[in-house]
Amino acid sequence: MTILTNEQKAIFDSNGYLLVDNAVTDDQLAALRTQFVGWVEESRDHLEAYGETVDGRARFDLEPGHSADMPALRRVNAPTDISDDYYQVMRNSRMTDCVAELIGPNIKYHHSKVNSKLPGAATVVKWHQDFPFTPHSNDDLITALLMLDDVTEDNGPLQVVPGSHKGEIYDLWHDGVFTGAVDDRVTKNCLANAVTCTGRAGSLCLMHTRLLHGSAPNLSQQPRTLLITVYSAEDAVPCSPNPVPNRHQGEIVRGVASGHIRSTPFDIPMPQMPKSASFFDQQAKA
């Protein structure tokens, strides 16, 4: 049984993102929310990042100003390693089915994390594309952002630039320093062309790995928590270490392991455009 309509698939292809309602069951959503509340309570006993992932880095990251009275847990790295509820949703949910229909039928898991903006959190996600962080032999990768809370205009929602996945891959290095963000000129253009992605808890934003995106601080009294899961087509091979190493990376979650490797020649203008004809220049001429 298919989940997505042909119209939805066409929207993803054109815009580079797609919003889907009810991507998990009510029971799955409740389990994820309960687990996260438990982690927030646990964080009250800590004053700095704690826990350990497979490469020794901290699993639980805390916002500056975190305290026992006002906990501010802002990230859980590789939650699938420590929670069967998160692992099962990653493998066995409507979310996984949607990804398979867009870049399948054979799908691999790459990594996941929980990003949370609690009320008043100052966290800002600067404009960037995911592909430079997780380069593969081809760009059939999807970042699936599952909303664990209602996401509104005020609580730090994701913002995207529709169609930017068909443009260039922007540099994240500036003056010899890795910033993890595009330069100020591109940021200005992103803000001018941004679309805000909102939805009720249980909704899903499927985002192409090349899509420009960012998010603002949470200015509301409501939390904004996302389970962010990255999947790739099975024939896409990583070209760099996983930024969130985990015990399940590379697992086939839909289809089979074909053993085939498919490459895209990113060093020629095949979909990349020269700086003089950037995505935003093209949009201005349209």
N, C-alpha and C positions, 0 to 999 in steps of 0.2 A: 504494500500500500504506500503510495507517495504522500508526502507531507506538504510539499510546496507546489504551488500552481506554476504553470508556464509563465504567467505574468510576474509572479514573485521572482522566478529565476531570471527573467529579463531585467527586472529592476536591479537585482544584484549585479548583473553583468554590466549594466549601464552606469549605475551609481557607485558601485563598490561597497555597498552596505545594504542590509535588509533588516527590518524590524519584524519580529514574529511574536505573537502572543502565546501564552501558555506553553512554554517550551519544556516544562517539567510538570509532573503531576503535583497535586496539592500536598500529598504525603512527602514527595521528594523535596519540595520547597520548604515545608515545615522542618524536615530533618536538617537541611542545610542551615536554616536560620537558627535552630536550637543549638547546633554544634558551634556556630559562630558566637552566639551569646555566651556559651561556655568558655570559649577562648578569651572573650573580653573579660569575663570574671576572673579567669586565671591570670590575665595580664596585670591585675591589680597588685599582685605579689611581686612585680618586677619593676625596676627603675630604668632598665635599658634593654636593648634588643636581646632576645634569649632563644633557647632551643637550638637545634642543630639539624641542618639538611645533610644530604649525602656527601657534599664537598666541604662540610665544616662551617659553612656560613650560618648566620642566625636564621631561624625559621620565622620568628615573630618580630615584626618591626614596629616600633612605637613612635608616635608623633611627638615632637618637642612639646613639653608641657604636660605630658602624660603623668598621672598620679593615681594613687589608690582611690582617691575620692572622685577623680574625673579621668577614667581610663580612656586612652586614645590609641587603641590598636589599629594601625593603618594598613598592615600587610601581613598575610600568612603565605609563606612560600611553600609550594608543592603540598597543598592540603591533601591531595590524593594519597600521599605517603602515610598519613597519620589518621585518616578518617575514611572508613568504608563507605559512608554516605556520600562523600565527595567523589570517591573513586567510582562508585556505581553510577552516579549521575554523569560523570565524564564518559563512561563506557556505554551506558544503557539508558538513554533518555531520548526524548523527541529532539533535544538539542543535537545529539550525535547524528540522528537521522537527517536533520536539515543539512548538516555539514556534508554528509555523504551524498546528498542529492545535488550539491553544488560543485564539489570537486572529487567525487567518488568515481566508481563504487568502492575502491580500496583506500582506506583512510588510516593514518597513523596518528598516535598521540605524541605531542612534543613536550608541552609543559603547562602548568597552571599555577595560579595564585589567586588569593582573595585580596582585593583592594577595597578599603573602607574609608569613607570620609564621614566621621562622626560630626554631630552638630558643632559648628564653629571651627572645624578643621581648616588649617591654612594651606593644605596640600594643593598645589597647582601642578597639573600635567602639561608640560610645554608641548608645542606642536611638533609632531614627528611622524615618521612611518615606522612600522614594525619590522619590515624586511631587513634593514641594516643591522638590527639586533639579532635576527635569526635568519641569515642568508642561507638559501638552499640552491640546489642545482636548477630548480624552476620555481616559479612564484605561485604555485597552487597551494597556498596556505591561507587559513582562515583563523582569525581571532574571534572567538565566540564569547560575548560578554553577557552573562546571565544576571539579571537584576534580582538581587535578594531582598531589596527594599523597593518601594515605589520611587522612581526617579522622576524628579520634577525640574522645572526651569531653574529652581533656586538652590538645589542641594548638590551642585557640582556635576551636572550631567555631561556625558560625552558630547563633543562637538566634532563634526566631520566636514570635509569638503567633498561633495558628491563629484564623482568622475575623476578625482585626482589619482586614482589607482592606475589610470591609463597614461599618466604623464611620467615625468622623470622621477628618479630616485634622488632625493635631495641629500646633500652632504650634512653630516652632523658634527663635523670637525670645523672649527673656526679659529684662525690664527694659531694653528698648531695644537689646539686644545679640544678634546672630545667633550661636547656639551650635552649630547643626547637630544638635541633639538635643532630645528631648522633655523636659518638666520633671521634677522629682524625684518628684512624685506619680505621674505616668504611668510613669516608670521602675520605681518600686516595684511597680506593678501588672503591668508587663511581666515582671519577674523572677518574680513569683508565678504567672504563667500561661505561662511559657516552655517551649517544646519545643526540644530540641537536634537538629540535623541532622548526622548523620554518614554516612560512606560510604567505599567504596574508591575509589582513584584511577580516574578515568574516569566516576565517578558525577556526576549533575547535580541541582541544586536549582533548580527553576523557581519564581520568586517574583513575586507580583503587586506592582505598583508602590506600592500603598497599604499593604502588609503591614508591621506593626511588627517590627523586627528589630535585632539587635546581636550583638556577640561579645566574648569575654573574651580575656585574654592567652594566649600559648602557654606552658603550664607544663611541657611535655614536652621530650624530646630529639629529637623528630621535627618536621620542617618542615610547615607547612600553607599550601599555595599554591593560589590560585584564579584562574582566568580568569573575569572578570565581564563579561558582555556584555548590553547593554540593547537590546531590540528594541521596536518599536511597530507597531501596526496601521497600514497604509498611509494610512488616513483620519484618523489622529491627527496634528495639526500642532503643532510645538513653540511654546510661548508665552514662552520665554526662551532666552538663548544656551546652547549645549551646554557643560556643565561640563568635558567632556574633548573639545575640538575635534579633529577628525581629517579625513583626506583622503576618507574613504568615507562620512561621515555622510549619511543620506538615501537610500542605495542600496537598491533593491528587491532583497531576497534570496530571496523566494518570491512567486509570483503576478505581478501586473502593477500598473502605476501607473494608478489609476482617475481621479485628479484630483478625487475627492470629498473633502469635509471634513465630519467628523461632530463635533458639539460636545455636551458634557454640561454642564448648568447647575449648576456646583459651588456657586454662591452660594445655593442653596435646599436645604432638608433632603431631598435626593433619594437619595444615600444618607447624607449627613452628618447627624449627630444633634447636638442642642444639648448644651452642657456638662453640663446637669443630668441628661442621659440618655446618658452616654458609653458607648462599647463595654464598658468594664469594669463600669459600673453595670448594663448589660443582662445581662452574664455573671453577676453576683452574684445577679440575680433568677431566672436560669434554673434 
